[in-house]
Each structure stands twice: as C-alpha cells, then as structure tokens.
Amino acid sequence: MAHFPGMKTVRIQDRPAQVYRSDLCVIGSGAAGLSAALEAARLGQQVAIVDAAPNLGGQAVGAALGTICGLFRNGPVPRRLTHGVMDGLFEALFDRGEAALRRVRGTFILDYVPNAWMRWAEGQVAECGIVPLPGAIVRRVEQRDGIVEALLLSTRFGDARVEANRFVDASGDAVVPWLAGQELRESAKPVLGTVMAILEEVDTSLCAGYPRSLYHDLIRRFGSEFGLVRAEGPVFVLPGTRKLLLNLTHVETPMETAGLALAGIEGRRQVDALLSLFRRELPEAFREARVAVYGNAGIRQTRTIVGRSHVTVEDVATGVRPPDAIARTTWPIELHGDMTGTHWTVFGENHIHYIPFGAMLPQGLHNVVVAGRCIDAEPAALASLRVMGPCFAMGRAAATAAHLNRSGSLHQIDTAALQDAVGDNLNRETTDPWAKEAVSETGPEAEGAAEGAAGS
Ligand SMILES: Cc1cc2nc3c(=O)[nH]c(=O)nc-3n(C[C@H](O)[C@H](O)[C@H](O)COP(=O)(O)OP(=O)(O)OC[C@H]3O[C@@H](n4cnc5c(N)ncnc54)[C@H](O)[C@@H]3O)c2cc1C
C-alpha cells in the first residue's frame, strides 16, 4: 500500500496563468502557418504556433487532403517553383516511400500520405524548438495603435496568453484582423468545401487501371439514386498503399459552429453513398473496401483581409509580375462555386502568376502579416493562390519579413531585401530527382483535358 500515491487539494487560484512569450507568434499550422513557423525558427527567431485543432498540420492533415498542388511549372518536364522548408518535406516524404509525383493538367502534383506529413511537421516543430500550442483558440486580440501586443487563447486547461513582436495570421479566416475589428472581405457567393475520404482494402492494382472518367460516369448515371451532388473530382491511390483518396463531395462550409458541423455530417453521408455506389458497380475492386478516414469538413475559402494590395482574376490571368512579388504559381483557377462541378481555367506552358506582399498586409495593423488562404484576393483569383504550394511560399515570405523588419511597421518593409531573401521562390526552377518516377494518369486526364483531373 505504501507505493500508492497520496492526494492533495488544488484550486484554480494557485495555478499560474499560461503565458508564452516569443519573437513571432503564428496562428494556424496548415501549409502556410507551418512553413512560416519553420522558416522563422531557421532564421533564429523564437516561435510559438497556435492552432484550434488538437494536432498540428491544419487541413493538410485534418482534412486529409493528400496532394500538394501549385508547386510546379507546367510543361513536358515540370520544374519546381517553391523551395525553402518544402525541400525538407520532399526528402522526408520520399525517404518514407509515402509520396509520389503525379502528372496532371500539364504539371506535377505531389501525392502524400497525411500521417507522414503530420509526423514530419511534429518532428520539425520539436527539433526547431518551436512552442506548439494546439487545442488553443484565439478569442481576443490586445492591440494599441495598430500594434498587436498579445493574443488571448482558450484552452482545455484554462485561458492562455501569447505575447510577441510579430504575428503571422495563417488561420485561413483572418482571425487576428477580424478580432482586431478590421474590415474584411467575404465572397458574395459561398465557395464550397469538401469532406475528403480515404478508403482502405481497395484492390488498388485494379484501380490503377481505371480512368477517373469511369468514376465520374458512374456518378452521372447513378448519383441521384445515392443522393450524390457532385459529378466529378479527383480519385487516386495513396502512394505505396491499398488506399484510395476521394475528393468527390461538395458541401457549404458556413462560418457558424452548428452549420459547419452539419456540413461535416452531410459530407460524410456523401462519402458513404460513394462507397455504396462503387461497391455495387465495381465489385472486383471495392468488395472489401471500407472508409479508413473521413476528413474534417474541408474549408476552401472564407474571409480575406483588406490588404495594401488586392489580387484580381486579371492579375492571375495575365501573369504580370507585381513590383513586390514574393511567390509564384501556375495552378489553374479552380473555383468550387457550384454543387455539381468545378470551374477550371487552366493556363498554358509558359504562364506563371505571382503573389504580391501587399496582399498579405492587413490595412490598419503594423506587426501582422497574413499567409495562406486569407490574403487579399478576389474569390476566383484566390481559387488558384490558396493551394498548398503557394501557401508554403507565402509562409516563407511572412517569416522572412518578420525577421528582416523586427521593429516599426511591416508596411515599411524593404521590398528588395525581402525579395532577395526569398529569391529562389521567385527565380529558381529545379528538376526534382523523383520526377523520373512520376505516376501518369490513365485516360484523357493525362492530357489535362478532363474536368476534375486534378483538384484541390
Ligand atoms: C477539401 C479540400 C481539398 C483540397 N485539396 C488540396 C490539394 O489536394 N492540394 C492543395 O495543394 N490544396 C488543396 N486544398 C487547398 C488547401 O488545402 C488550402 O487552401 C490550404 O490548406 C490552406 O492552407 P492554410 O495554411 O492557409 O490554412 P489551413 O490549412 O486551413 O489552416 C488554418 C488553421 O488555422 C486554424 N485556426 C483557424 N482559426 C483559428 C483560431 N481562431 N484559433 C486558433 N487556430 C485557428 C485552423 O484550426 C487550421 O488548422 C484543398 C482544400 C480543401 C478544402
């Protein structure tokens, strides 16, 4: 009995408040936030990263996305446009055998296994000494004269406070400018989200030979019988597994708690219906299949800042390079505005378009920069820029700006110095060694002709 622990009484008044102090606080640990945090730590900054979700990884993990788009140029041998911490992610994923380059729409996308991404992200955060604050929701911003001094967080262990000199808002919803009372933008028409799913025990040797148009035709013929709403979208085998990733549902993702939860329930119903349809029509491949992972309700676009500059569809379509460019991509305009399908504007081989730093600077705040899917862009322009390749590049630019400009207003940044520091994301193009083993699509998708051949 002597080995059993005794007890003591505790009360909240005796517990010290949770206070974290860092040079840089990043809100959101998705592609943009993770990139910002890791790049900043490598530049020697003390970093804290906050995320409302219980794990790090943002939607790249929680929504089970499975591919990184917008990283490569178009062309016969697509060259990679985004570097920095992305180089390490490539190496880690390919070392684990849990990635593949896939040729679609005249470019490459990177297929990855979501768990592999999560383990890489966690390992990097720990190795770089970043303070991880998952399960913490930003609920209040303390600011004075446009300078944010601290964020107040709600956690399961009580309130917490993060103080920092600089803040990168990679929340996707521009939560810091929102709580600071700034004017923001929302699309006049909802941009739809998706519940992704990973099926397991699929005969992937058979599926590898099925063109996506086969699935799309089945949905068009029988979808109404199963209550399906979306007629096309990506379906592909996760590298090195017997698992199939589906991006074939559409739901509205309102910025309201019960509504978003109901969207998740409806999306998961659509996933079950897809599995029933495939089991019935393709029994050889799907007889044993079941759902291994239902993603969280995946949110594509919600709220964006009113920035120092605003990216228009014309900017994306013409590819004119703005004087403060910090990132580039060739990803199509992929607008999920209709339940049944997706609008695609695919660009030619020599096309490239840019993200200006001004679109990341919220008006009225001097020590905050946003990165990822809440930069200032028209909804259809954002429908290209929000994919994860450019999100990584934006995260890097945000971290670099915070490092270069440690006092005073980020609006006064030395643009040339910033562009110089992220120069390889503007000027360098590399041919990856893994390109030799790139997977090709079968069927018309290989030429990028079919609707929904890739997709994010
Ligand atoms: C279904 C779907 C499929 C997609 N497929 C692809 C694809 O295959 N390839 C691709 O490249 N892109 C894809 N995209 C686009 C891409 O995922 C997103 O645009 C990208 O993840 C945006 O990254 P982010 O870092 O800006 O935001 P997110 O990944 O959305 O991360 C934002 C984080 O901020 C946190 N957060 C928000 N508010 C708060 C708060 N108040 N307090 C604390 N934390 C907060 C959230 O919990 C979240 O983790 C897809 C998107 C969706 C929805």
The ligand as an SDF file (V2000), in Angstrom:
LIG
                    3D

 53 58  0  0  0  0  0  0  0  0999 V2000
  -11.3640   19.5950  -49.4640 C   0  0  0  0  0  0  0  0  0  0  0  0
  -10.1730   20.3520  -49.8740 C   0  0  0  0  0  0  0  0  0  0  0  0
   -9.2430   19.7360  -50.6840 C   0  0  0  0  0  0  0  0  0  0  0  0
   -8.0910   20.4040  -51.0260 C   0  0  0  0  0  0  0  0  0  0  0  0
   -7.1490   19.7540  -51.7550 N   0  0  0  0  0  0  0  0  0  0  0  0
   -5.9700   20.3170  -51.9520 C   0  0  0  0  0  0  0  0  0  0  0  0
   -4.9530   19.6000  -52.5880 C   0  0  0  0  0  0  0  0  0  0  0  0
   -5.1360   18.4410  -52.9430 O   0  0  0  0  0  0  0  0  0  0  0  0
   -3.7730   20.2240  -52.7860 N   0  0  0  0  0  0  0  0  0  0  0  0
   -3.5430   21.5040  -52.3780 C   0  0  0  0  0  0  0  0  0  0  0  0
   -2.4410   21.9870  -52.5650 O   0  0  0  0  0  0  0  0  0  0  0  0
   -4.5070   22.2290  -51.7930 N   0  0  0  0  0  0  0  0  0  0  0  0
   -5.6960   21.6560  -51.5610 C   0  0  0  0  0  0  0  0  0  0  0  0
   -6.6900   22.3690  -50.9510 N   0  0  0  0  0  0  0  0  0  0  0  0
   -6.4710   23.7700  -50.6280 C   0  0  0  0  0  0  0  0  0  0  0  0
   -5.6470   23.8580  -49.3880 C   0  0  0  0  0  0  0  0  0  0  0  0
   -5.8590   22.8290  -48.5220 O   0  0  0  0  0  0  0  0  0  0  0  0
   -5.9150   25.0110  -48.5360 C   0  0  0  0  0  0  0  0  0  0  0  0
   -6.2260   26.1240  -49.2430 O   0  0  0  0  0  0  0  0  0  0  0  0
   -4.6950   25.1730  -47.6670 C   0  0  0  0  0  0  0  0  0  0  0  0
   -4.7040   24.0890  -46.7480 O   0  0  0  0  0  0  0  0  0  0  0  0
   -4.6880   26.4410  -46.9730 C   0  0  0  0  0  0  0  0  0  0  0  0
   -3.6630   26.3550  -46.0150 O   0  0  0  0  0  0  0  0  0  0  0  0
   -3.6470   27.4040  -44.8840 P   0  0  0  0  0  0  0  0  0  0  0  0
   -2.3800   27.1510  -44.1680 O   0  0  0  0  0  0  0  0  0  0  0  0
   -3.9080   28.7560  -45.4240 O   0  0  0  0  0  0  0  0  0  0  0  0
   -4.9100   27.0640  -43.9770 O   0  0  0  0  0  0  0  0  0  0  0  0
   -5.4730   25.7360  -43.2260 P   0  0  0  0  0  0  0  0  0  0  0  0
   -4.8060   24.5030  -43.6650 O   0  0  0  0  0  0  0  0  0  0  0  0
   -6.9340   25.8570  -43.3700 O   0  0  0  0  0  0  0  0  0  0  0  0
   -5.0350   26.0200  -41.7230 O   0  0  0  0  0  0  0  0  0  0  0  0
   -5.6260   27.0180  -40.9320 C   0  0  0  0  0  0  0  0  0  0  0  0
   -5.5140   26.6080  -39.4770 C   0  0  0  0  0  0  0  0  0  0  0  0
   -5.8580   27.7260  -38.6490 O   0  0  0  0  0  0  0  0  0  0  0  0
   -6.5300   27.2480  -37.5090 C   0  0  0  0  0  0  0  0  0  0  0  0
   -7.3970   28.2920  -36.9580 N   0  0  0  0  0  0  0  0  0  0  0  0
   -8.4110   28.9400  -37.5680 C   0  0  0  0  0  0  0  0  0  0  0  0
   -8.9800   29.8120  -36.7230 N   0  0  0  0  0  0  0  0  0  0  0  0
   -8.3350   29.7110  -35.5490 C   0  0  0  0  0  0  0  0  0  0  0  0
   -8.4740   30.3410  -34.2720 C   0  0  0  0  0  0  0  0  0  0  0  0
   -9.4240   31.2650  -34.0230 N   0  0  0  0  0  0  0  0  0  0  0  0
   -7.6310   29.9800  -33.2810 N   0  0  0  0  0  0  0  0  0  0  0  0
   -6.6650   29.0450  -33.4970 C   0  0  0  0  0  0  0  0  0  0  0  0
   -6.4870   28.4250  -34.6960 N   0  0  0  0  0  0  0  0  0  0  0  0
   -7.3120   28.7540  -35.6940 C   0  0  0  0  0  0  0  0  0  0  0  0
   -7.3540   26.0770  -38.0200 C   0  0  0  0  0  0  0  0  0  0  0  0
   -7.6120   25.1540  -36.9850 O   0  0  0  0  0  0  0  0  0  0  0  0
   -6.4470   25.4840  -39.1080 C   0  0  0  0  0  0  0  0  0  0  0  0
   -5.7210   24.3650  -38.6670 O   0  0  0  0  0  0  0  0  0  0  0  0
   -7.8780   21.7420  -50.5850 C   0  0  0  0  0  0  0  0  0  0  0  0
   -8.8120   22.3570  -49.7730 C   0  0  0  0  0  0  0  0  0  0  0  0
   -9.9310   21.6760  -49.4040 C   0  0  0  0  0  0  0  0  0  0  0  0
  -10.9110   22.3330  -48.5160 C   0  0  0  0  0  0  0  0  0  0  0  0
  1  2  1  0
  2  3  1  0
  2 52  2  0
  3  4  2  0
  4  5  1  0
  4 50  1  0
  5  6  2  0
  6  7  1  0
  6 13  1  0
  7  8  2  0
  7  9  1  0
  9 10  1  0
 10 11  2  0
 10 12  1  0
 12 13  2  0
 13 14  1  0
 14 15  1  0
 14 50  1  0
 15 16  1  0
 16 17  1  0
 16 18  1  0
 18 19  1  0
 18 20  1  0
 20 21  1  0
 20 22  1  0
 22 23  1  0
 23 24  1  0
 24 25  2  0
 24 26  1  0
 24 27  1  0
 27 28  1  0
 28 29  2  0
 28 30  1  0
 28 31  1  0
 31 32  1  0
 32 33  1  0
 33 34  1  0
 33 48  1  0
 34 35  1  0
 35 36  1  0
 35 46  1  0
 36 37  1  0
 36 45  1  0
 37 38  2  0
 38 39  1  0
 39 40  1  0
 39 45  2  0
 40 41  1  0
 40 42  2  0
 42 43  1  0
 43 44  2  0
 44 45  1  0
 46 47  1  0
 46 48  1  0
 48 49  1  0
 50 51  2  0
 51 52  1  0
 52 53  1  0
M  END
$$$$
